[in-house]
């Protein structure tokens, strides 16, 4: 993997608590599995980003080597690779994913911050 490509990937992973490398974008997925992953993360309420690598073969190859995971999408949470919804689905069912997301973001997305106006 070229050094600039590795740095680009590391920067993207570091800049997003949830990052999905897929085919298409969040607003225009170009593959059913990418769409499924977007819908999966929409249920949790945390912000996430999708990087389109459909036509970027050098980046796709670099990610496949880096993760030892040949297919897209590839999901990173808090800098760690977790595979795709085949792995994350069971983690969600047993509550492990919710705890991981809460730790990554330091909060529960259902908790709203309140401001005391009378203090």
C-alpha positions as CSV (number, residue, x, y, z in Angstrom):
1,X,0.0,0.0,0.0
2,X,1.3,3.4,-0.9
3,X,2.2,5.7,2.0
4,X,-0.2,8.5,0.9
5,X,-3.0,6.0,0.5
6,X,-2.4,4.6,3.9
7,X,-2.3,8.1,5.5
8,X,-5.6,9.0,3.7
9,X,-7.3,5.8,5.1
10,X,-5.9,6.4,8.6
11,X,-7.1,10.1,8.5
12,X,-10.6,9.0,7.4
13,X,-10.8,6.4,10.1
14,X,-9.5,8.8,12.7
15,X,-11.9,11.5,11.8
16,X,-15.1,9.4,12.1
17,X,-16.3,7.4,15.1
18,X,-18.3,5.3,12.7
19,X,-16.9,4.9,9.2
20,X,-18.3,2.7,6.4
21,X,-16.3,2.1,3.3
22,X,-18.9,1.0,0.7
23,X,-20.2,1.4,-2.8
24,X,-21.9,4.8,-3.2
25,X,-22.6,7.5,-0.6
26,X,-25.0,7.8,2.3
27,X,-27.5,9.7,0.2
28,X,-26.9,7.6,-2.9
29,X,-25.8,4.0,-2.1
30,X,-24.9,2.0,-5.2
31,X,-25.2,-1.5,-3.7
32,X,-27.7,-3.3,-1.6
33,X,-25.2,-4.2,1.1
34,X,-24.1,-0.6,1.5
35,X,-27.8,0.4,1.7
36,X,-28.4,-2.2,4.4
37,X,-25.4,-0.9,6.4
38,X,-26.7,2.7,6.1
39,X,-30.2,1.6,7.3
40,X,-28.6,-0.4,10.1
41,X,-26.6,2.5,11.5
42,X,-29.5,5.0,11.0
43,X,-31.4,3.0,13.7
44,X,-28.9,3.9,16.4
45,X,-29.0,7.7,16.0
46,X,-25.2,8.3,16.0
47,X,-23.5,10.2,13.2
48,X,-21.6,8.1,10.7
49,X,-19.9,8.6,7.4
50,X,-19.8,6.6,4.2
51,X,-16.8,6.7,1.9
52,X,-17.5,5.6,-1.7
53,X,-14.7,3.3,-2.9
54,X,-16.7,1.7,-5.7
55,X,-14.4,3.0,-8.5
56,X,-11.3,3.4,-6.4
57,X,-9.6,0.0,-6.9
58,X,-6.2,1.0,-5.3
59,X,-8.1,2.1,-2.1
60,X,-10.3,-1.0,-2.2
61,X,-7.3,-3.2,-2.5
62,X,-5.5,-1.4,0.3
63,X,-8.5,-1.8,2.6
64,X,-8.8,-5.5,1.7
65,X,-5.2,-6.1,2.6
66,X,-5.4,-3.9,5.7
67,X,-8.5,-5.7,7.1
68,X,-8.1,-9.2,5.6
69,X,-11.8,-8.7,4.6
70,X,-12.3,-9.0,0.8
71,X,-15.8,-7.6,0.5
72,X,-17.6,-4.2,0.9
73,X,-18.9,-2.6,3.0
74,X,-16.2,-2.4,5.7
75,X,-17.1,-0.8,9.0
76,X,-14.8,0.9,11.4
77,X,-16.0,2.0,14.9
78,X,-13.7,4.1,17.0
79,X,-10.7,3.2,14.8
80,X,-11.3,-0.6,15.0
81,X,-12.4,-2.7,12.1
82,X,-15.7,-4.7,12.7
83,X,-16.5,-6.3,9.3
84,X,-20.0,-5.6,8.1
85,X,-23.6,-6.2,9.3
86,X,-23.0,-10.0,9.3
87,X,-20.8,-9.3,12.3
88,X,-22.6,-6.2,13.7
89,X,-26.1,-7.6,13.5
90,X,-25.5,-10.3,16.2
91,X,-23.5,-7.7,18.2
92,X,-26.6,-5.5,18.2
93,X,-28.9,-8.3,19.2
94,X,-26.8,-9.1,22.3
95,X,-26.4,-5.4,23.3
96,X,-22.6,-5.4,22.7
97,X,-22.8,-2.9,19.8
98,X,-24.9,-0.4,21.7
99,X,-22.4,-0.5,24.6
100,X,-19.5,0.0,22.1
101,X,-21.2,2.9,20.4
102,X,-22.0,4.5,23.8
103,X,-18.3,4.2,24.8
104,X,-17.2,5.6,21.4
105,X,-19.4,8.6,21.6
106,X,-19.4,9.1,25.4
107,X,-23.2,9.3,25.4
108,X,-26.5,7.7,24.5
109,X,-28.1,9.3,21.4
110,X,-31.5,9.1,23.1
111,X,-30.3,11.3,26.0
112,X,-30.9,15.0,25.4
113,X,-28.7,17.5,27.1
114,X,-30.7,19.8,29.3
115,X,-29.9,23.3,30.3
116,X,-31.0,24.7,33.6
117,X,-32.3,28.2,32.9
118,X,-33.1,28.9,36.5
119,X,-29.7,28.3,37.9
